[in-house]
Amino acid sequence: MSDLLRKPSGESGKVHDITIENAKGPKSEDWGFVGFGLYRLKAGESIAEKTGDLEVILVMVEGKATIAADGQDFGEQGERMSVFEQLPPHSVYVPNGTEWSASATTDCTIGVCTAPGMGGHKAKVLPKPEKVTRGKGANTRYIFPIAMEESDVADSLLVTEVFTPSGNWSSYPPHRHDEDNFPDMTYLEETYYHRLNPNQGYGHQRVFTEDGSLDETISMESHDVVLVPKGHHPCGAPYGYEMYYLNVMAGPMRKWRFKNHPDHDWIAQRDQ
């Protein structure tokens, strides 16, 4: 199994705890910015964490919970009971040097997106994003930009959700953002938290560099996480299964600048 594929540790509690330290591996030795945790809670269960030197965006993937952060009570957050309802997500920003807690009022799934914090933002409920359609034909997908660079809501984190219809491609044409060379490109590590509908489905993701030094083709299932330390990273949803993923990106600069693979950029140019 690829070391870029992280399987959940179980079906309840904190099933993912990907940190800057344990994300490092043979294919991701330079990892230094992104972390991702995932809680699957039953109604009535509570959790709490300190942020340390990291900022956090809590994403209510599905279900509802009351959330408090940095001494503020933000009340019940969450609306969709299944992520595939495609309702706008509820999210809460928590700065570094504070703590947060959540109490599940229904069964729920909470994504914990982390990156280095600099104390530049206060704890708050983030505005619900509007759905954006991207791509054409079998490259069509639907985006909820939770915290992209257009919104000044975080120090380092870039967070977005993507829904890919059955049989479609996403993060496509293949593109990369692995050079610190603004404005041409920004270095951003990325995690993909995947879900499939129906739940027994699977999808495919290829993570590869143009020089061939990294070339992993990964088959992922619901609740799997794929690490993208560098290179191109397209996803395919097999016929019959919808694909969802929650992206977390971070790097030296909170901007998303990428380049398409030169062999496949013609697709993007044609569809403009």
N, C-alpha and C positions, 0 to 999 in steps of 0.2 A: 504494500500500500504506500502511496506517495506520502512523504512527510509534510506535504502541503495540504493534505486532507486531514481534518480534525473531526473525529466522531464524537457524538455526545457521550457523556459518562453514564447516563441513565435516562430515565423518563420523567424524573421529578427532582426538584431542588435546583441547585446550580449545576447545570449539565455542561456548560462551557465556562472555562476560566482561562482564556488566552491572554497572556501578559507579554510585555515587551521582552521579558527574559525567556519565557518558555516558547515563544514563537520562533526563536532562533533554531536553525537546523542546517543540514548540509546544503539545502537549496535557498536558505534564508538567513545566512550568517550575519548579514548587515542590518537585520531588522532592528528598528530603534524608536518607532513612534506609535504604532497602533496596538490597542488591546481590545478584546471583545469578550463579554460575559453574557450568559443566557440563563435566566431563571424560568422554570416551569413550576408554577405554584398552584396549590389547591386553595379553594375559598377558605379564608380564615388564617392562612399562613402569613407570616411576616418575615421580612428580611431587613438588614441594615448594613451599610458599609461606610467606611471613611474613604475620602478621595485621595488623601496624601498629596502627591505632586501632580496628580492627573485631573483634568477636567472630564466631565461625564455628560453624556446625553442618554437619558433613559427613554426608550421607545416602547410604548405599549403595542407589542406586535399583535396581540389579541387578548380579549378579556379586560377586566377592570380592576383597579387597585387605588387605594388612597396613598398619596405620595407626599412626603415632607422632605425638605432640603434646606440646609443652612438656616435652621430655626424657623422656617416658614412652612405653613400647612397649605398645600396646593389642592387639597380635596381629592375627590374621586376623578381619576383619569382613565381614559379608554372608552371606546364606543363599539368597535366591531368585535364580534364574538368569534368570527373566523377571519383570518387575515385575507382570505380570498373574497370577502365581501367588497374589497377595494375601497372602503371608506377611508378618509384621511386619517393618518395616525395621530395619536396624542403623544407628545414628547415633552420632557422636562430637562432643562439645562442645569447642571450642578458644577460650580467652580472648584478648583483645587483648594486644598486646605480646609475643607468642610466635611460634612457627612450627609447621607440621605437614608431614607427608610421607605419601605412600601409594605402595605397590608392588602392582601388580595381580598376583594369583595366578591369576585367570582373566580373560577379557574382562569388563570391568565399566563401569558408568556411575555416576559420583559427582556428586551435587549439592553445591554449595558455597554455603550460605546465609549472608549477612552483614548486619550492622547495627552501629551504634556500640556499642562495649564500654566498660565502666566498671570492669573488674577485679573484679567481684563474685562470680565463679565460677571454679572450677578445671577444668582439662582432665579429661574423664571420658567413659566410654562411657555413653550414655543408656539408661535402661530401655526394653525393647521395648514399644511401646504395644499395648493390646488393641483389637481391631476394634470400632467402634461403628456401628450402623445408624441412619441419619437419614432422615426423610421417609417418605412413603407413596405407594403406587401408582407412577406414572411419575415421581415425585419422589424415589424411594428411591435412596440412595447409601450407600457404606460408607467409614468414616473411620478413619485411623490418626493420632491426635493425638500427634505426635512431641514437640512442646515447646510446648504451649499454657499459658495462664496458671495452670491448676490445678497445674502442676508448676513449682517454682521452680528452673529449670535454666539460665536465661540472664538477661542484663541487659536486652536489648531484643527479642531475636528471638522470634517466634511462628511455628512451623513445623508443617504438617500435610499429610497425604496424603489424597486423595479418589479413590475408584473409582466411576464412574458407569456403570451397565449400559446396554447397547444400547437406544436409543430413549428414554432417560430424560433428565431435566433435573437440573441441579445448581447450587449457589449460588443457589437459587431457593426461595421467591419473591425477586425482585430486592431486594437490600439494599445499604446503603452504610455506610461508617465513615470519613467524611471531615471530621468536625468535632471539635476538641479541646474537648469539652464533657462531661467525665465527671461524673456517672455515666450520663447519657443516651446519650452516644456518645463514642467515642475516635477520634482521627485515626490511621489506619493505612494506609500505602502497601502495595501487595501485588503480587507477581508470581505468575504461573501458568506452570509448566513442564508442557507437555502431552505425552501419549502416546496413541496410538490402537491398537486391536487389532481386526482385522489392521492391520499397520503402514501400509498404503496409504490408510487411512481419513482422515477429516477431521471436524472439529467446528465449532461456532459459538459465539462469545462476543460479547455486546453490552456495551459500556461506555458508560453514559449518565447524565447528570444530569437532575434534574427540571425545570430551567429550559431545557434544550436546548442549553446552551453547549458541552457535550460529548456527542456521539452517534456512536459508532463501532461498526459491526457487523463482526466479524473472523472470517474462516474460517482456522482453524489446523490444522496437520498435526503429525505426530509430531516431537518435539524442538523445536517452536516455544515461545517464551515470550511471554506477553501481560502488559503493564504495566497496572496499575490505579492511577492517581494519585488518582482521586476517582470518585464516582458509583456507580451500581449496575452489577453485572457478572455476570449469569447466563450459564450454559453449557448447550448442548444437544448430546447425542450422537446422531447419526443412527442409524436402525435398521440393525443389522448390525455396528455398531462399538462396542466398549467404550471408554470414555474414562478416563484417569488424569490427575491433575495433582498436582504438588507445590507447595504454597503457602508463600510466605515473606511475613510481615507484620512491620512495625515502625513505631514512631512515638514521640511524646514520652512515652507511658505504655504499659507492657507489660500492657495489658488489652484485651480484645476486646468492645466494646459497639457494636451496630449498630442500624439502623432499617430496616424493610422499606419498600418503595415504598408510599405511601399508597393507590395504585390497586389494588395487588395483595396487600396485607396480609391481606385476607379469606381467602386461601388458607391462610396459616399459622394463622389463627384457627380455620378450619374443621377443620384436621387436628390440632389439639391434643387 
